[in-house]
Structure formats: structure tokens, C-alpha cells
């Protein structure tokens, strides 16, 4: 009992720094998350809100803030997350801490990717945030220099251009190392107060395709599936304000149904209902996926580097009735398409079939597959995870540059928040 009392007292005793393993349960934004803290001796502090020490990520409702949240979500997934804190809290009651994984600090990851404002200095012992005099002076100096900058400002991060290639229509390079065509430079000073300029992206259009299982085994969750599709449609309408988005829907049972929705702007699509989604029959999954891929490849912009393709496969069972397309051919085609880094195929399957083996047969990568409990709660949790993953996908698409090391084909799903969702990162690791 005395040892337990000492552990609790040591955590709340400000002035002494201790390190604790944590399990992250929710990422709020780039610099704030909620976790369970393992104090040792089987003592767990549940639902503790953590604020990164000495780090101010961009606000989550900004373009760059969405990317910061994506980086933090990927960093904080899985095991091995540690916090170092003296127990001090900020004015909002959040614990101030350094956060690391395998010896790497999260704030260093965010800073090195230009995802922090550099505006605040966090004082752990006082639990306060204040702008340092050095930062103020540096900010004033940068603003003054930008007024006379002859190369304009970087369309990616807003930093002033430093060099220009000595040739016609040469590229510029900003002080943060981004290279971009001179014609894309922003000639006016970026917005003050650390607000991020909307980045220049190669992606101008997103094509979303949904392959939806309508076999008889889906009957027990048909109402939830209808609600899930409509919730995702609502989210896509919201995201279409960022990037122009079309949607296609392919349903199937014993055979593939006639396609009613194909390449329609998301805002013009009416909700699904029990009249146009009624489960029955067998599972011609391969034919449905193969048909959608074939029709997408026939589009005029299928090879256009300004278009991306996002495909969802929703099913509760394995292939048992396809006639035209084989799983092997689809897997080969998927691999070819994803080499462009603009195509991504995801697999969302219920946990009442061999989800991992089934998704692997289609060649779906570990970060692009997700399983859910076949229940109302399980479908709702999956829908929530998909919609949060769409936020991250569009944030990445808005910063996509085909000439850089960008890839939309990997890691679509963010860490789920619902216990009925199986985290893709916790599943069987793909073998080389």
C-alpha cells in the first residue's frame, strides 16, 4: 500500500521528471492527445489529456493542421509510446510532456516537417505558454525580409524563396528546402499569425468508388450499412469543397447489379435506402471489383496525374460466385495502379470471415484494410473511422506532389477509436 501511495505522489509532485509508458486512445490534433498512463504496480491513470511540451502545431481546422494531426496519429499508433513529465499542467488542465517512440521525439518529427508554428515556448514548471523574445525578434525579422523578397514565397509552406535556377522558367527553392516552379511562387506576403497558405497540389479531382456487398448474409446489418453509406456520402460532400469529388457505387450479390451511380458529383447523389439496397443471393465480389476498376480505367483522366482514385470494398464474406474476373487478375491490376501513388484500394470486412486472408488475396496493404464487428455498434465504429480517415486522405491529397516523395496508396486508415474496430496496425504483419 505504501508503494502504491508513493507512485501516486511521485506523479503529482511537480519538479521531478518521470517517464511513463502510455496507450493513446484518441488524437485530438497535432500536439494534443488522450491516453492511459501506466504508473506501474498495475496502476493506470485513464483518459489523461497530454499537451506536447515546447511544441505548437498548426490548428486542426487548417490545411497544415490536418497534416500535423495525420503525422501525430501515425506516430502515436501501436506500442512503445513514452511520456516524460514532471506532472505540471497548462491553463487548460492538460499534462505537459515530451512524447517519444523508440527514442524519437514527436515534436522533432512535427518540427522537421514544418508542421509547427514556432510561436510558443512552453514552460513546464509553471505550466504556462508564452512567446519568447527571441521568437518575437525572429518573426519581425522574417516579416521584414519577406517584404522585399524578389523570389516570392513558397506555395507549400509560405517561406521566402532563396534561390532560382539560371534558366528560362527555372525552379525556385525556399528557405525550408521546397523546390517548385517559379510561376507557382506567391508574390504577396503570407497571412500573419502563423496561418498556413493553402498548398499547391497536383491533385485536382478525387474519384471515389464503393463496392458494396448485397449478399443475403448482409441482411442482419442492412439498415446500418445504408446509414453508413449515407454518412460517408455526407462527409464526401463536405470534403468536395476542398477537392472536386465524384462517386460511383457498385452493388453485388449473385451477380453484379446494374450500375445506377457512376461518376456523379457527390453533392448530386441521393441517399441510399432500403428500397435500393436489399440483401439476397451469393457473393460475386471479384466481378464487382473488376468491373469498377475496368470502368475507372476507361475514364479520360485515369492516367492524369491530377486525378486520384479511392476505392472501398465493403463485404462480410469471401468470393463464391464470380464468373468474369479472377482475384489473381485483380491483385495484379491493383499493384500496377498503386505504383502511380494516386490509386488506393481499401478492404473493410466483418470479423465473421477470414478477413486478413481475404484482404491479402486481393493484395490490400495492411494500412488499407480494416475489420469490424458485425453489429450495429461495429458498423457505426467503422463509419467513424472511415470518415476520420477521409479527413487525413484529403489533407494528404491537398499537399500531394508527384515529383516529391508523396504516396496516397498507403496507410489510408487512421487508428480507430472504437473497441469493436480492429486496428489495421495491430493485425498480422505483411510478409515480404
N, C-alpha and C positions, 0 to 999 in steps of 0.2 A: 504493500500500500504506500509506503514511504517513497519507493522508487517511482511509482506512478505519479505521486504528488510532485516529485522533483522534476519529472519530464514535463508536466503541465506548466509548472512555474518557470522552467527554463525557456519555454516557447514564448511566454508573455513577458519575459524580462528584457526590456529594451536596453540595448547597449552591448549585448553579447550576440555574435553571429553564429547561427547554426545552419546545418544543411539537412534537408529532409527530402525523401522521395515522395512524389505526388502522382496521382492518377487524374488526368484532366478530363472533366465531364462536359465542359462547354467552352468554346472560344467566343468571346463577345466581340472583340476587334483585335487589331494588330498587337496592342500592348496590354490587354486585359483578358483574363480568363477565370473560370471557376474550376476548382479541383478539390479532391480529398487529400489531406495531408497525413502521411504516415509518421506518427511521432515515436514509433517503436513500442514494445511491450503490448502489442495488439491495440494500441490507442490510435483512433482515426478521427481527425477533425474534418467533418463533412461540409461540403458546399462552401468552401472558403474562396473569396474573390481576391485574385492576385493582380497587382499592377507592376509592370516591369520597372525596375529601378533605373533612373537616368536615361529613360528612353521615351520619346513621344512619337508614336506612329501617326500617320495621317488619319483623319476621321473616317469612320467606316462607310459614311454615305458619299465619299468622294471616290473617284476612279482609282486613285493610287491607294486609298484606304482599303478598297476591296482586295487589291493585290496583296497588301500588307496582311490582311486577315487570312488570305489564302496561304501565304508563307508560314504564318504562325500556326495555322491549323495543321499543315503537313508536318511542321517541326514538332508539335505537341502530341501527335498521334503515337500510339504504341507505348512501349515501356521505356524506362531509363530516364525519365524526366526528373530533374532535381531542382529545388529552390534553395537559395541561400538568403536568409533573412535574420534581422535582429528583432523581429516582431513589430516594428514600427508600422504605422498606418498613415495613409494620407487623409485629407479632409473628408473624403467620401467613405472612409472606413475600410478601404482596401489595403491588404497587406503588401508592403513594398518589398520586392525581392529580385535578386538576379536569378535567371532561369537558364538552365543548361541541359544539354543532352550529349553524352559522350565527350564531355569536356568543352563543347562549343556553346557559347552564349547566344541566346535568341536575339538579344539586342544587337549583337555584332552582325548576325545574319540580316536583320532588317536594315541596319545602317549601311552595310556594304552593298545592298541592293537599292539604295536611295529611297527607302520607304519610311524614313523618319524625318521630322521637321527640323530637328536640331535646335528647337526653340527653348526647351526647358531643361533645367538642371534639377534633379530630384535629390533632396537631402534626406537620407534615410532616418537619421536620429530624430529629426524634427517632424518628419512625415509631411513636408511641405514641398511645393513646386515653385520655382522662381526662375526668371530669366537671368542668366549670368551677365555681368557687364561685358565679358569677353564676347559672348554671343551677340549682344546688342551691337557692339562695335563692329563685329564681323559682318552682321546683317546690313548695317548702314553702309559699310564699305562696298559690299556686293551690289547693293541697290545703286550706289553712285557709279560704280563701274559699268553697270548694265545700261545706264542712260546713254553712254557713249559707245556701246558695243557695236562694231561695224559688221559683225557676222550674225547679228540677230541672236535668237535664243532657241535652245534645243526643243523640238516639238515633243520629245519623250519625257524630259524631266524639268524643262524650263530654265536650265543653267545656260549661261552665256557661251556662245561659240568661241573657240580659241584658235582654231586653225582651219585653213581652207586649202584644198588641193589646187595646185597651179596648173589647171587645165580648164577647158570650157565645161561649164556645168559640173564643176568638181564638187566633191563631198565636203561637208563641214564636220568638225569634231568638237564636242562641247567639253567643258572642264571636267565632266564626270565620265568622259570616255565614249559617249554615244556617237556613232557616225551616222549621218543622214544626208540626203541630197540637199544642196544649198537652197533649192527652190522651196523646200519644206520648212525652212527656218522661220521662226516667228519674229517679226521685226519690232513689235512693241513689247514693253516690259511686262513680264508675267504678273498675275494678280498677287498682291501683297498678302501678308499674314499666312504664308505657307500653303496657300491653296494650290492645288495641282492643276496644271493645264490639261485639258483633255488630250490624251496621247494620239499620235498619228498611228493608225493601224492599217495593215494590209487587208484585213477582213471587213468587207462592206455588206455581206449578206450571210445569214445563217439558215441552212436548210435542216429542219428537224423532221425526222421520220420516226413514227411509232408503230411497232409491230406488236399487235395485241392479241393474245390467246383468247379464243372464244369457244374452246372445247368444253364439254359437259362438266369436267372437273372444276371449272371456274365458277360454277353455279353458286356455291356457298359464300362467295365474296363478290358476286357480280355487282351489287349495289355499291360496295366500297370501291371497286375498280372504276365504275362510272364517276363517282365523286373524285377519285384520284386523278383521272384524266382531265376532268374539268378544272381541278385546282392547278394542275400543271399548265393547262391552257391559259388560265388567268395569269400565272407567273410569266409565261412567254409573251403575253400581250404587254405586260409591264416591261420586260427586257427588250421588246421590239422598239421601244423608244430610244434604246442605246444603239442597237444594230438591227437593220431591216431583217425580219424573220418570216419565213414561210413554213408551213407544217403539212405533213402528209400522214394519213392513218391507214394502215393495212391490218384488217382483222382476218382471222382464220379459224377453222375448225377441221372438219374432214377434208375440205378443200379451202383454197384462198377465196375470200369473199370479193365480189366486185368492188373496186376502189371508188369510194364516194368523195373522200377528201384527198386531194393531191395538189401540192404546191400552192396552197391557198395562203394569203396573208393571215397571220394568226388572229388579227382583230376581226376578221370576217367569218370565222368559224363558229358555228353554233355548238352549244354544249351537247355532250353525249347523253343519252337517256336509255331507259330500259326497253324502249321500242327498237332502237337501232343497235343495242348490244344485248343479245340474248344467248347465253352459252348453250351449246349442244355439240355432239359429234366427237371426232377424234382430233389428232394434233398434227397438222401439216405445217410444222414450224419452218423447216428448211425451205419449202416452196414460198412461204410468205417473205422470209428474209431475202431469198434470192431474187424474188420479183421486185422488191423495193430497191435493192442495190442496182438491179438492171435498169429500172426506170430512172433512178438518180443519175446513173452514168450517161443516160441519153440527154440529160439537160445541157443546154448550151454552155452553162458556166461550170460544168462538172470538173473541168481541168483548170478553171480560172483561179489563180492564187488569191483572189479577193473573196472567194466563197468558202465557207466551211460547212461540214455535214456532221450532224449529231443524230445518231440512231439509237433508239431504245427498243430492247426486246423484253416484253413482259410475258412470263409464262409460269405455269405451275407444274409442268410436266415435260417429258422428253419427246423427241420426234418419234412418230409412229405411222405416218401416212403420206409423206411427200412422194411425188412421182417425177417431178421435173428437175429439181435441184438437189444436189448431194451436200452433206455437211462438209465434206472434204473440199469441194469446189468453193463453197462459201468461205471457208477458212483461208484458202489460198487467195481469194479475191480481197478479203478483209486485210490481209497482210500487205498486199500490193497497195491498197488505197491508203492505209495508215502511214505508209512511207512518205506520203505528201505532208504529213503532220497536220493536215486540215480535216481529216476524217476520223471520227471516233465512233466505235460500236460498243454499246453497253449491254449488259445482261442483268435483268432484275428477275430473280426467280424465287418461288416459295420454298420453304425449307422441308417440304414433304416429298421432294425428289432429290436425286444426287446432284445438287446444284453445282458443286465445284467441278465434277467430271463433265457435266453437260456444258457448262460455260467454256471449259477448256477445249472441248471438241470443236467449238466454233472459234477457238483461238483468242478468246476475250482475255485481255490482260487483267492482272489481279486488282489494279486500281479502278477498273471499269466494270466490275461485277459486284452485285450486292444481293443478299438473300434477306427474306423477311418471313416472319411467322404468318401462316395462313389464317389470319383472323382480322377482325375489324381494326383492332389496335395495331396489328402488324402492318396492315396496308397504310394506315394513317401515318405511322412512323416512317415508312418507306417514302411516302409522298413528301413528308417534311424534309427528309434527307435529299431527295431529288431536287426539290426547289432551292435548298441552300447550295447544292452543287451547281445548279444553273447560275446562281449569283457569281460563283467562283469562275465558272466556264466563261461567262460573258466578260468578266473582269480581265481574264487572260486574253480573250479574243480582242478586246479593245486595245491591248498592248502588243498584239501579235505582229511580228516582223519576220517574214520568210527568210530574210538574209541573216537573221540572228539565230541564236540557239533557243528558239521557241517551239513548243510542241503541244498541240491541242489534242493529240491522240492518246495521251496517257493521263492516268490519275484523275478521272472525271469526278469520282465520288469523294466527298469530304467525309470526315469522321462523323458517324451517326450519333444522335443524342438519345435515341430510344433503345432500351434494353432488348426489345424484340427485333431489332435490326442487327444483323451480323456485320461487324466492321470488316470491309474488304482487306484491311491491313492485318487483321488477325487470322486470316484464313490461310490455308495451305499455300506455301510459297511456290511460285512457278519454278519448275526445274529448268536449268539451261539446256 
